[in-house]
């Protein structure tokens, strides 16, 4: 049974969390809402999101210790994403991301993080998220949580196919395990069958990305 790719949303403001979850659901993806770093880590214990929207400013989260007696921070979430969820695209949303020091702290936790400043407002963040979740690569686009070959209208809903297209938009390579690599090969067969100008390319050491033929966007 096909299940939509998931998007982790770490946001301590309940209204913004609701609006972001609605924007993700409107793109036919599954929002994984978390109001604190502890909740986000719990979600990551059992789920494998395609994208993580991470609010760096957790001023509304009560300063209580975790179950093991230690505090959990946004940087713990970013480190978990980097160490165990390398194929998840992290988008950090903060009023602080324009300072070099704060960017350095984020990059120390996750060197591939993307940034979106709060100065431009929630609407701009939603636009950025939608640009990733509805990415276009060559003659492919993401629509309703699936990859669509635009000339033929045919679609494929596998999570790895969607992740490959979204990661190409974010200039991010995927590292695939054996079962995911098989899914990537099935995606390649589908691309050949529909006559797409996009190909799955193995870069070595389990890294994969999409290659677009010349004269395609």
N, C-alpha and C positions, 0 to 999 in steps of 0.2 A: 504494500500500500504506500502511495506517495505521501510524504509529509513535507511541509514547507521548510526551507532553511530558517534558522533561528537568529535573532538579533538580541544580544544582551544590552540592557539599558540600565546603567547605574546613575541614578539621579535622586537627590535627597528632597527636592521640592515636589510635593505630590501632584500639583497641577501640571508642572512641566513633564513629570514622569508619565502622566496620563496622556498628554498631547503627543509626546514622542511615541508612546505605545500605539496610539491611534494612527500616526503617520506610518509606522512600520506595518501595522495590520492592513492599512490601505494599499500597501505594495504587495499584499498577499504573502507576507512572511510572518513568522511567529515571534512576537515580542516576549522576551524573558525579563520581566521587570524586577529591579532590585533597588530598595530604598537606602541601602547601606553597603559598605564593602563586605561585611560579613555575609549578607544575603547574596551578593554577587559571587563570592567564593563558593557558597553552597550550591548555587546554580551551576557553576563550572565543574563541580564534582561529578555531575551526571549529564551535562549537556555539552554540545559542541557548536557554538554559534558561528555564523558566517561573519558577523560584524559585532563590535562592541562599542557602544556609545558611553563614554566615561566622563562624568562630571568631576572635575578635579577639586571643586570647592564643596566640601562636605560639612558646611557649618550647621546644618539642621540635624545632623546625626547625633544622638546622645552619646556622650563620651563614656561608654560602658565597655568593660573588658569582654573579650570573646569567651567561649566555653572553656578554652584552655588557659584562660587567665591573661591572655595577651591582647593588645589592641590590634585591630585590622584597619589598614589604610587603603586609599586608592592605589598607592604604589604596590601594595601586596597583590591587588587585582591585576595590575599591569604586569608584574613579574610572573604571576600564574599564567596569564595569557601568553607571554613570551615563552615560558618554559614548557607548557603543556598544551597550548592551543596556538601553535605557530601559524596556522592557516586562517585564524581569525584576524580581521582587519580592525585595529583599535583606533577610534576617533575620539580624541580628548577635547572636551568642551569646557572652557574656563575663561574667567576674566584675567587670569595670570599668564596665559600662554605666550604673551608677547614679550615677556622678560626672558633674557638669556638664562638666568639662573633656574627659573622654573622649567624651561625647556630642557635644560641639562638634567634636572632631576627626573623628568619624564623619560628622556632618552636612556638614562641609566637603568631604568626599570624595563623599558621596552624600546629598543633602538629603531623600530619601524613604525612608531606611532604617528598618526596624522593629527593635525591641530585645527580647531575651529574656535575663534574668540567669541566670548559672550557679548563683546561690544557690538556685534552685528545683530544680536537678538536671536530668539528661538526660531523665528521663521527662516532665517538664513541657515541655521543648523539643519532644519528639516529639509530645506532645499539640497544641502550637501549630502545628507543621508539618502535622499531620493535619487540623487545623481549616481550614488554608488549602487543602490538597490535596483536601479533601472538602467544600468550601464549599457553602453553600446560599444561593441568591438567588431570592426569590419561589418559583415552582413548579419551579425548576431546582436540581439538585445535581450535584456532581462525584462520579462513582463509577467505580472501575476505570479512571481516566485519561480518562474521557469525560464529556460533559455529558448528564445524563438529565433528561427532562421527567417529573416524578414522577407526574402524573395518568395519562399514557398509557403510561409505561414506555419510550418511544422515546428513542434516544440518538444523539448526534453526537460523533465523536471528533476533529474538527479541532483543531489546536493553538491557533488563534486563538479558537475558541469556549471552550476550557478556560481560556485566559488571560484572557478577558473576565470569566468568572465568578469566577476566583480574584482578579483585580485589584479587582473590585467589593467582595469581602470585605475586601480590604486597603485600601480607600479610595484606590485608585490608578488613574489614567487610563492607557489605552494610546495610544501613538503608532504608527500603522500606515502601512507603505509601501503602494504601489499594489496589489500582489498580496495583501497582508494585508487591505486594505480590501475587496477583492473577496470574500475569504473571510468577512469580517464581514457583507457583504450577503447572502451565501449562508446564513449563520447566521440573519440576520433573516428570510429566506424560510422557513427551517426552523421558526423560532419561530412564525411566522404559521400555517404548515401544521398544527403540532401544537396550536395554540390556546393558546399560552403567554401569561401576563400580563406577560412581560418583553420589552423591546424594546432593540435596539441604537440608541444615540443618538450621532450625530456632533456634536462640540462645536466644530468648526472647527479649522483649522491641523493637521489629521490626528489630532486627539485623539478618542478614542472611549471610551464606557463604557456600562453597562447601566442602563436605566431600569425601575423596577418600578412597576406600576400600584398605585393605592390599595388598601388592605385586604389587602395581601400583605406577608409579613415581609421 
